[in-house]
Amino acid sequence: MNTTSAPPLVELRNLTFGYGERVILKNLSFNVPRGQVTALMGVSGGGKTTVLRLIGGQIRASQGQLLFDGQDVMAMGQSALYAARRRMGMLFQFGALFTDMSVFDNVAFPLREHTALSEDMVRDVVLMKLDAVGLRGARDLRPSEISGGMSRRVALARAIALDPDLIMYDEPFAGLDPISLGTAARLIRRLNDSLGITSVVVSHDVNETFEIADHVVILAHGGVAAQGTPEQLRASTDPLIHQFVHGLSDGPVPFHYPAPSTLQDYDRRAT
């Protein structure tokens, strides 16, 4: 498929979402190109994980549209939503493996829940998925017996068990050492290309994420602050984008949380 001319797999159109009076996203619009790795970045609390939850239909926006392969997720009934979710894989932050199950059974779980495959077929699929992440030999181990980086790779094998069209990664590099981080990043890129899927990566790790992303969306103030290729964003002269991409302490995003003046706070007579 020529992904450059194909319609986007995910489209966000003027989405607004908040908790009570606290607005997280306001009139948010951007597309996730089919067959590419899209990085979703921005400061903490900017709504990145909220976007993943909206795509999966866990929460619903107060206005706007969210299209998955042309169908509005917010208008879906339960059966249609479950069908759409079977075409999505999710790598949760820190893996979220079932601690009382073996590596094999963790990866087999979605196959047993959502398909009628025989146990022989389940075994073959699980071993293939574990082999794809380099952990076929760890199939009988428990999550407590493997490292954090290995746990993340097991979770990735589980995320691709149903051969999804879309995989969403929520902070896949958090807490990993440099070797495990680099391995995880290359694995995301390799699986995206070899399986012909679409990936959305929420991450704060600029360097590693920019190495594997085709398209980057930076969120700020409830909307899209900038988007483009990693090269375009590295060259941006926008103060906020420059501060974020280069990890600067000085810029539009302040170091200090809003507070009364120092004189007012320290002067006890003001209380």
C-alpha positions as CSV (number, residue, x, y, z in Angstrom):
1,M,0.0,0.0,0.0
2,N,1.2,3.5,-0.8
3,T,0.9,5.0,2.7
4,T,1.8,8.5,1.4
5,S,-1.5,8.8,-0.5
6,A,-3.7,6.6,1.7
7,P,-6.1,8.4,4.1
8,P,-4.8,8.6,7.7
9,L,-5.7,5.7,10.0
10,V,-6.6,8.1,12.9
11,E,-8.1,11.6,12.5
12,L,-8.8,14.0,15.4
13,R,-11.1,16.8,14.4
14,N,-11.7,19.7,16.8
15,L,-11.7,17.5,19.9
16,T,-12.4,19.1,23.3
17,F,-12.1,17.1,26.5
18,G,-11.8,18.0,30.2
19,Y,-12.5,16.9,33.7
20,G,-15.3,19.1,35.0
21,E,-14.2,22.7,34.4
22,R,-10.6,21.8,33.8
23,V,-10.1,21.6,30.0
24,I,-7.3,19.3,28.9
25,L,-7.7,19.4,25.2
26,K,-9.4,22.2,23.2
27,N,-10.3,22.0,19.5
28,L,-7.5,19.5,19.0
29,S,-7.0,18.4,15.4
30,F,-4.2,16.3,13.8
31,N,-3.9,13.1,11.8
32,V,-1.9,9.9,12.3
33,P,-0.5,8.9,8.9
34,R,-1.1,5.2,8.0
35,G,2.0,3.0,8.1
36,Q,4.2,5.5,9.9
37,V,5.5,6.1,13.4
38,T,3.9,9.2,14.9
39,A,5.4,10.6,18.1
40,L,3.1,12.5,20.5
41,M,5.1,14.7,22.7
42,G,4.8,17.7,25.0
43,V,5.2,18.8,28.6
44,S,3.8,16.7,31.4
45,G,0.0,17.0,31.9
46,G,-0.4,18.2,28.3
47,G,-3.0,15.5,27.4
48,K,-0.8,12.9,25.5
49,T,-2.1,9.9,27.4
50,T,-5.6,11.3,27.2
51,V,-5.3,11.2,23.4
52,L,-4.5,7.5,23.6
53,R,-7.5,6.9,25.8
54,L,-9.7,8.8,23.4
55,I,-8.5,6.8,20.4
56,G,-9.3,3.6,22.3
57,G,-12.7,4.8,23.3
58,Q,-12.0,4.6,27.1
59,I,-13.2,8.2,27.4
60,R,-15.2,10.4,25.1
61,A,-14.7,14.0,24.1
62,S,-17.3,16.6,24.8
63,Q,-17.2,17.7,21.2
64,G,-15.5,17.0,17.9
65,Q,-14.8,13.7,16.1
66,L,-12.2,11.0,16.4
67,L,-12.1,8.8,13.3
68,F,-10.4,5.4,13.3
69,D,-10.1,4.1,9.7
70,G,-12.9,6.5,8.8
71,Q,-15.3,5.5,11.6
72,D,-16.2,7.9,14.4
73,V,-15.1,6.2,17.7
74,M,-17.3,8.4,19.7
75,A,-20.4,7.3,17.8
76,M,-19.7,3.6,18.1
77,G,-21.9,1.3,20.1
78,Q,-20.3,-1.3,22.4
79,S,-20.0,-4.1,19.8
80,A,-18.5,-1.8,17.2
81,L,-16.1,-0.3,19.7
82,Y,-14.9,-3.8,20.8
83,A,-14.4,-4.7,17.2
84,A,-12.3,-1.5,16.7
85,R,-10.2,-2.2,19.8
86,R,-9.3,-5.7,18.4
87,R,-7.5,-3.8,15.7
88,M,-5.5,-1.8,18.2
89,G,-2.6,-2.9,20.4
90,M,-1.6,-1.0,23.5
91,L,1.8,-1.0,25.3
92,F,1.1,0.4,28.8
93,Q,3.6,2.3,30.7
94,F,5.9,-0.2,32.5
95,G,4.3,-3.1,30.6
96,A,1.4,-3.9,33.0
97,L,2.0,-7.7,32.7
98,F,-0.1,-10.1,34.8
99,T,2.3,-11.0,37.5
100,D,0.7,-14.4,38.3
101,M,1.1,-15.6,34.7
102,S,4.1,-16.8,32.8
103,V,5.5,-14.8,29.9
104,F,3.8,-17.3,27.6
105,D,0.4,-16.9,29.2
106,N,0.7,-13.1,29.2
107,V,1.1,-13.1,25.4
108,A,-1.5,-15.8,24.9
109,F,-4.1,-13.9,26.9
110,P,-5.6,-11.8,24.1
111,L,-5.6,-14.7,21.8
112,R,-7.5,-16.8,24.2
113,E,-9.9,-14.0,25.0
114,H,-10.7,-12.8,21.5
115,T,-10.2,-15.7,19.2
116,A,-11.3,-19.4,18.8
117,L,-7.8,-20.6,18.0
118,S,-6.8,-24.1,19.2
119,E,-4.2,-24.3,21.9
120,D,-1.7,-25.6,19.3
121,M,-2.3,-22.5,17.1
122,V,-2.1,-20.3,20.2
123,R,1.3,-21.8,21.0
124,D,2.6,-21.2,17.5
125,V,1.4,-17.6,17.5
126,V,2.8,-16.9,20.9
127,L,6.2,-18.3,20.1
128,M,6.3,-16.3,16.8
129,K,5.5,-13.1,18.7
130,L,8.0,-13.8,21.4
131,D,10.6,-14.6,18.8
132,A,9.9,-11.2,17.1
133,V,10.9,-9.5,20.3
134,G,13.8,-11.8,21.0
135,L,12.3,-13.6,24.1
136,R,11.1,-17.0,22.8
137,G,13.5,-18.6,25.3
138,A,11.9,-16.7,28.3
139,R,8.4,-18.1,27.7
140,D,8.2,-20.1,30.9
141,L,9.5,-17.3,33.2
142,R,7.4,-15.1,35.4
143,P,7.4,-11.3,35.1
144,S,9.3,-11.2,38.5
145,E,12.1,-13.2,36.9
146,I,12.9,-10.9,34.0
147,S,14.3,-7.4,33.8
148,G,12.3,-4.2,33.2
149,G,13.5,-4.0,29.6
150,M,12.5,-7.6,29.0
151,S,9.1,-7.0,30.6
152,R,8.5,-4.1,28.2
153,R,9.3,-6.5,25.3
154,V,6.9,-9.1,26.5
155,A,4.2,-6.5,26.7
156,L,5.0,-5.5,23.1
157,A,4.7,-9.2,22.1
158,R,1.3,-9.2,23.8
159,A,0.3,-5.9,22.0
160,I,1.0,-7.5,18.6
161,A,-0.6,-10.9,19.3
162,L,-3.8,-10.1,17.4
163,D,-1.9,-8.5,14.5
164,P,-3.4,-5.0,15.1
165,D,-3.5,-2.2,12.5
166,L,-2.5,0.3,15.2
167,I,-0.2,0.1,18.2
168,M,-0.2,2.8,20.9
169,Y,2.8,3.1,23.2
170,D,2.5,5.0,26.5
171,E,6.0,6.1,27.6
172,P,7.7,2.9,26.3
173,F,11.1,4.2,27.3
174,A,10.4,5.3,30.9
175,G,12.7,3.7,33.5
176,L,14.9,1.9,31.0
177,D,18.7,1.9,31.0
178,P,20.4,3.2,27.8
179,I,20.9,-0.3,26.3
180,S,17.3,-1.4,26.9
181,L,16.0,2.0,25.7
182,G,17.8,1.7,22.5
183,T,16.7,-1.9,22.0
184,A,13.1,-0.9,22.6
185,A,13.2,2.0,20.2
186,R,14.7,0.0,17.4
187,L,12.2,-2.8,18.0
188,I,9.3,-0.3,17.7
189,R,10.7,0.9,14.3
190,R,11.4,-2.6,13.0
191,L,8.0,-4.0,14.0
192,N,6.2,-1.0,12.5
193,D,8.0,-1.6,9.1
194,S,8.0,-5.4,9.0
195,L,4.4,-5.8,10.1
196,G,3.1,-2.8,8.0
197,I,1.3,-1.3,11.0
198,T,0.8,2.3,12.3
199,S,2.3,3.4,15.6
200,V,1.6,6.2,18.0
201,V,4.4,6.7,20.6
202,V,3.9,9.0,23.6
203,S,7.3,9.8,24.9
204,H,9.4,12.5,26.6
205,D,12.7,11.1,25.3
206,V,13.4,13.5,22.5
207,N,16.6,12.0,21.1
208,E,15.5,8.3,20.9
209,T,12.0,9.2,19.8
210,F,13.2,11.5,17.0
211,E,15.4,8.7,15.7
212,I,12.5,6.4,15.0
213,A,9.6,8.8,14.3
214,D,8.4,9.8,10.8
215,H,6.0,12.4,12.2
216,V,6.0,14.4,15.5
217,V,3.1,16.2,17.1
218,I,3.9,18.4,20.1
219,L,1.0,19.3,22.3
220,A,0.8,22.5,24.4
221,H,-2.0,24.5,26.0
222,G,-4.6,21.9,24.9
223,G,-3.8,22.0,21.2
224,V,-1.0,21.3,18.7
225,A,1.9,23.6,19.2
226,A,3.8,22.2,16.2
227,Q,4.0,19.2,14.0
228,G,6.3,17.9,11.3
229,T,9.3,15.7,10.8
230,P,12.0,15.5,13.5
231,E,14.3,17.5,11.3
232,Q,11.7,20.3,10.9
233,L,11.1,20.5,14.7
234,R,14.8,20.5,15.5
235,A,15.2,23.5,13.2
236,S,12.1,25.3,14.7
237,T,12.7,28.8,16.0
238,D,9.5,28.9,17.9
239,P,10.6,29.5,21.6
240,L,8.4,26.8,23.1
241,I,9.4,24.1,20.5
242,H,13.1,25.1,20.8
243,Q,12.9,24.9,24.6
244,F,11.3,21.5,24.5
245,V,13.4,19.9,21.8
246,H,16.7,21.1,23.4
247,G,15.6,20.5,27.0
248,L,16.2,24.1,28.1
249,S,15.2,25.3,31.6
250,D,14.6,28.8,30.3
251,G,11.7,29.5,28.0
252,P,7.9,29.8,27.7
253,V,7.5,26.8,30.0
254,P,8.4,28.1,33.5
255,F,10.5,26.3,36.1
256,H,8.4,27.6,38.9
257,Y,4.7,26.7,39.5
258,P,2.6,29.9,39.8
259,A,2.9,31.3,43.3
260,P,2.5,34.5,45.3
261,S,5.4,36.9,45.2
262,T,8.4,35.9,47.4
263,L,7.9,38.9,49.6
264,Q,4.2,38.0,50.2
265,D,5.0,34.4,50.8
266,Y,7.8,35.0,53.3
267,D,6.3,38.0,55.1
268,R,4.3,36.5,58.0
269,R,2.5,39.8,58.4
270,A,0.8,39.1,55.1
271,T,-0.9,36.0,56.5
